[in-house]
Amino acid sequence: MKQALEPTADASWVLSDDGCDPLRESDRATRFAISNGFLGVRASQTVNRSPQGVGSPNTYVAGLFDTPDGDRAVPELIPVPNGLQVHISLPGGPLVQHFGPGPSHALTLDMRRGLLLSECRLVDGSAVSARLVRLNLVSQDRRSLGLQMHHLEVERGESEMTLEASFEGLDRDLMAERLDNELGVWRTRRSGKRLEIAAAVALRIDGLEMAPVVLAPFKWSWTWKSRPGQIICLERIMGVARSAVPGPDAGVKALNELKAGRDLGWRDLLTRHETAWAHRWSSSDIDLKGDAAAQKALRFAIYHLNSAANPDDPRVSIGARALTGADYRGHVFWDTEIFLLPFYIVTWPEAARSLLMYRFHTLNGARAKAADRGWRGAFYAWESTDTGLETTPEQAVGPDRQIVDILTGVQEQHISADVAYAVWQYWQATGDDEFLIEAGAEILLETARFWASRAQPEADGLHHIRNVIGPDEYHENIDDNAFTNVMARWNIRRALDVAGLLRQRWPDRWSALSSHLDLNEAELKRWSDVAETLATGLDPATGLYEQFAGYFDLEDVDLSAYAGRTVPMDVILGRERTQQSQVVKQADVVALLALLPGEFNAGADLKNFRYYEPRCGHGSSLSTAMHGLVAARLGDVERALDYFHRTAAIDLIDTKSAIGGGVHIAAQGGLWMMSVFGFAGLALRSDGLALAPQLPASWTSLSFSLQWRNRSLAIRIDQTNRTLEVSLESGLPMIIAVYGEPHSVSLDQALVADIRQPVEPGDG
Ligand code: BGC
């Protein structure tokens, strides 16, 4: 067992932290969280922890939403009973954590193996001392299973010692239906969901198993006489299931899972988990030489991205803090489609498909939201849970402590186009026609229908979309947001493409789908008219998009005068002045530039970036990544690198003072995007893959793998030799555009090309 508790030696794969500071406990609990897309466990202090302990020791189960009491309450992901507690005591009271030389409360996240390791020294005055090392995992191989191993070594002292292992929060937010010693079945109060947990414990002293005394359900105790050198191993396996109520055989699923875990035993359970992680890393790792901090940040990002998804559950998606914290209530935003899907599409297509099937399964919620407001088609929830109905709270406390109305649920409409965008990207990259036919086409058509009903013709001969909020949420009730309208136009055009494609290649499916949706030629014609006459705010003379109608007339605040500030710009200026200014919360036109670069003429990309970048206050964790991606593509590599490190710092340094509420998973996805789409210059195009590497000077090489239309490719960008090498590891030969020039690659012929020196933006 000792070997299993040793972290990976290479420091680029581990995150470590030592010490015990109650003020930082919650930060650590998030950063070191473990998850597998079904179970998420925060890395809180759980040894000899008092009930009032800090760090929100929550465990989450994906999709377990319920609505708390209160008139305006919205559904939220509720924490489930937490099975990590361990209490070690002597007759005189509990052992206490020792703060002295050596690890006092060390946490190590072994990202390569997907494990949380922790270590502390427990003492009772100077008479007794013991070293406790723990391993926690939630299985990447069988997602219903969790495992904890405790390795307690008595260093000093002979005494009666008691170890109690228990669960916390058995009756917190859920109603117990059944509570046996090893099995609990609960139901949510309102949402009709059931949770089952089965757990088993085993304790060995110097290799001999000791039977526990069962004190209460999920509470076991052992007492023995300690002596120096004694080794106590506690193993706890947990099987978890989520289902709907009423359902048959309450508890059976969790018991079956637990049995599977026990049959495996901890060694095999651990080995399979490690193998599953090795598999994930082999398709998603980015190996970066020359910048150790960037390498670690990328591994941290990829660790959390791989932890967040579950390819086997198409009924759930990833919340804005994944399964690592309570902020944003587990709600799903555009973050998933725009900032996370690219990673999954390219490295884990099964997970990408499942996330998109979630949007397919929530289409009815999106249709209901559109119909409620008198529009047609699918208007996706800005904040989505399990039903697809809108769950954005109506009010919140603003950063200046005032109660404000939240209009995003009604006005932040670009979400429908964002979902369509991800559907198209996935299909382009995978060629998964079955998905397109079964689900993707319907999403594209229904979102296009929404836009066609949403945009209204006006006297100027154009269609307009009024009263929206763009990605820049500082400005509400705006008209013709460039991001929204250009994405909407793109959405309609792709829907028309897909209608044409279905008609031509799968006519039976087209006739079934068009009759199911009651879609006829006249309506398609109308969509096309809307797309071709949609106002976009583009000034053809300058190539600049106006972020929304009237934006250029607003007060131009010089943000450089506020350099070094520690609070968001809307707090400094106040809400009203911010709304009357050109200060942008986050990438908006810049986000458009990142997603649809083809909508900008040559030279206009740089012009727009140069206009909007200095006006952005980066009030959202989503902002810096988009800017970095665009800066890298424009060849402004050192500026992009600065954005890279700023994005990495959001969670690793906690620059937004918000890590306690969960990992900013979109920022992590953005870090990956910046590296692959920015520095490596990867583009997923309808006519194939393109690469245009431009690495920061300090990055000597960058290597990663990707999946493209049933092929696996390995990319290596070597800055020392100034070469790009692409090897095809499986699949048919293909052509890749490198800086626009076609190159072929096949199983026996790698692609080798020279890489360019970064160009100064604006050169040539
Ligand atoms: C951002 C949104 C984002 C949400 C969840 C907000 O602060 O402005 O764009 O979707 O956070 O991450």
Boltz pocket constraint, residues with backbone or C-beta under 6 A from the ligand:
constraints:
  - pocket:
      binder: B
      contacts: [[A, 320], [A, 328], [A, 333], [A, 334], [A, 335], [A, 471], [A, 473], [A, 586], [A, 619], [A, 620], [A, 621], [A, 622], [A, 666]]
      max_distance: 6.0
